[in-house]
């Protein structure tokens, strides 16, 4: 009989006591004009998270982690907590600060490498062979529907396909490979906001922020800043968990986040949490 035994390792719990931080820090965008305060901010980007002697993963920029959840300054081996509560957070929900990224901003942030461009060219050639014009060089509406399904995991309605054909199609001939690249990097299929973040919190922070929302009910989170936030349960399933509480500007969890943003945050945090289904 083979007896399984976990390898005993010296995990450290040193300095794991929750550290309080000033509530006005919620009004500071760690990637904004006051980015010089990033080192003292209670939140940092998930793509900078790394365990001892391990490399970080390239998570999307809007995803963040609380230093009370895991502090990069901690040393030694650490056990990672489960992600239970995710805070959707806007340091400034004004129209100039919290807005959809433009096509140019999306394109600048989504530059394709040579290998990515080669793979996209192969995809276009394959789809154009089955759903293309007579020359097999342009995608027709059916081919475009296959692209949207692959890129968003949702079936595109006819009105969206008609708009995409009108905007990126070469007249009535179809969508070329270059037009397909522009469409996929424009943010049209994956709209995202500038100034919207998703933060993995410790349970102590989630409890405290929920208390703040109750105390400040009917008023803003801060007196002088246009901060908005919503606390989500990070649960298994296809969507981000239900809203536990939210600030006055986002009543009943109507945060204005796109379906892509919510799905991206949910999927990435479930993957980060070690879930087998994400």
N, C-alpha and C positions, 0 to 999 in steps of 0.2 A: 504494500500500500504506500503510495507516494503522498507524503504529508506536505501541504503547501504552507509556507510561512513567509510573511512579508519581511522584507529587509528592514531591520531596525536602523533608523537614521536619527541623528541628533538635530531635530527641528528646534528652531529658536522661537521664543515668544517675547523676546526682549524688545522693549519700546512699543509694544502693541497697544498700550493704553490710548484711547481716543484723545486726540488733541483738539481743543476748541479753536474755532477761527471766527473772525468778525463777520457778521452777517452782511455788511456793506460790500464784502468781497464778491457777492453775487452780482453786483453792478459793474464788475470789471471783466471785460472780454480778454481772456488770456491770449487771443490772437489779434487783438485790436491795437489801438494807439498806445495802450498801456501794457504792451506785451513784455516790457522790461520787468514787469512784476510777475512774470510767469513762474519764476523759481519760488516765490513766496505764496503763490495762489494755491488754494486747497485742492484744485483740480489740475490734472495734467493729461496729455493726450494718450489714448490707449496704445497708439503705435510706438510709444516710448516705454511701455511696460515690458519688463524683462526680469526673469528670475536669475539667481546666482549662476554665473557661467553660461547663460543662455542668451540667444539673440532675440530681439523683439520681432513681432510680426507687423506687416504693413497693413494695419487697419485703416479705415477711412478717417479723415481728419476730424469730422464732427464728433467722434466717439471719444469719451474721456473717462478717467478714473479718479476717484477721490484718494487723497493721500492717507486718509484714515482707513480706506479699504486696503490699499497697499502702498507703502511709502518707498520710493526708489532708494532712499538713504539707508533702509534696513540692510543689515548684513546677515550672513549665514543662510541656512536652509529654512524655508518658510512654507507653511501650509496655506493654500489659497482658499479664501472664503468663497462660498457660493454667491452668485449675483442674484439677489432677491428683489431689490428695488432699483429701478432706473429712473433718474430725474431728467425729464425733457426741460431744457433751460434756455432762455433767451436773456442775456445780460441787458439788452436794450431792445424792446419790442416795437420801437418807433418805425415808421414806414421807411425811413432812410437806412436803418440799421438791420432790420429783419425783413429781408426781401428775397425774391427768387434770384438765383444766379442767372446772369445773361448767357446767351449762347457763346459769346466771346470768352467769358470767364470759365464756362464749362470746357470749352475747347482748349484753353490754356492749361487747365488742370488735368486734361485727359489726353495728353500727347501720347501717341502710339509709338512703340519701339519698332524697329525694322521687322522683328519676328512677329509682332502683333499685326503689322500691316500685311505681311505675307500671309498670315493665317486668315485675315479678313478677305484678302483677295481670293483665296481658295474657297471660302464660304460663298462669296459672290458668284464665282464661276460655277460652283456646284448648283446653287439655287437657280442661277440664270439658265442652266442646262435644262432643268425641269420646269421652271416657271419664268421663262424669259421671252424676249422677242425672237424674231426669225433669225437674227444674227447671234443669239445666245450671249449678248453683251449687256443686256439691261434686264432688271427685274420687273415683272409685271405686278399687279395688285396681289395675286396669290403668293408670289415670292416674297413680297414685302410683308405680308401677314405672317409668314414663317419667321422672318427676321424679328418682328415685334414680339412674337411668342417666345422665341429663344432669348431675347434680351430682357424681357420683363416677366416672363412666366405667366402671362395673362393673354387671353385672346383679344385682339384689337377689334373694336367696333368699326363698322363700315365708314362712319363719318371721320374717324381718326385716320383711317387708311386713305380716304379721299383727300384729306388735308395734307398728308405726307406726300402723296403722289403729286399734288399740285405744287407743293413747296420744293420737293427734291427731285421730282421726275423731270426727265428731259422731254418736255412737251407731253405728247401721248405715247412716246416711245418706251418710257420706263426709267428705272433708277440705275445709274451707272455705279461703278465701284467707288469712284471718288465722292459721288453724292451720298452713297451709303455710309462712307466714313464720316462725312460732315454731319449726317443725321445722327449717327450713334454717339458722336462726341459733342453734340450741341446741347444736350440736356433735355431735349424735347421728350424723350421717352422716360427719363429719370430726373424729374424736376427736384431741385434741392434748394434750400434757403441758405443765405449767408447770415451768420449770427444765431444759428440754432444748433444746440449741442445736446448730447445724450450722455449722461454721467452715471457710472456704476457707483452707488453709495454704500457705505457701511450701514448696518441696521440702526446704529445709534444716531447717525446723521439723518437717516430717513425719518426716524421718530421725531427728532428735533425739528426738522423742516416741516413735517406735517403739523406739529404743534404751532409753528410760526404761521402757517397758512390758516389755522383755526383762529389764532389770536388776531391776525390781520384780515379776517374775513370782511369783505365789503370795502377794503382798502388795498392799496398796493403792497407788495412784499416789502419794499423800502419806501421811505418818505419822498425822496427826491429822484429816484431812478425808476425808469420804466421797465422793471424786471418782471418777467413772467416765468412760471414754472408749473410743471405737472409731474406728479409721482406715479409711475407705472409699476405694476407687478411684472417681473420678468418670469413668465411661465411658459410651459411647453405648449406647442400649438403653432398655427400658421400666422398668428398676429401677436403684436405686443399686448401684454396683459392689460387688464382693466385699469382705469385711472383711480387711484386711491383718493387723491385730493389734487386740487389745482388752484391757481391764483385767480383773482377776480377777472383779469383780462382774458382768461381762457375758460369761460364758464362751461361746466359739464364736460370738460376734457376736449373742447373744440379748439385745439391748438393751432390748426392751420397747416400742420405737417402733411406733406404729400404721402401717398401710399408707399412710394418707393423709399422715402426716408424712414418711415416707421418699420417697414419690412427689413431694411438694411440694418437698423439699430437692433431689432429683435434677433435677426439671424446671426449677426456678429457676436452679440453678447451670449447667445445660447452656445455658439461654437466656443467662445472664450470660456464659458462655464463648463465645458467638457460634455455637453449634451450630445447624445447620439442622433437626435433629430433636431435639425435647425434649418 
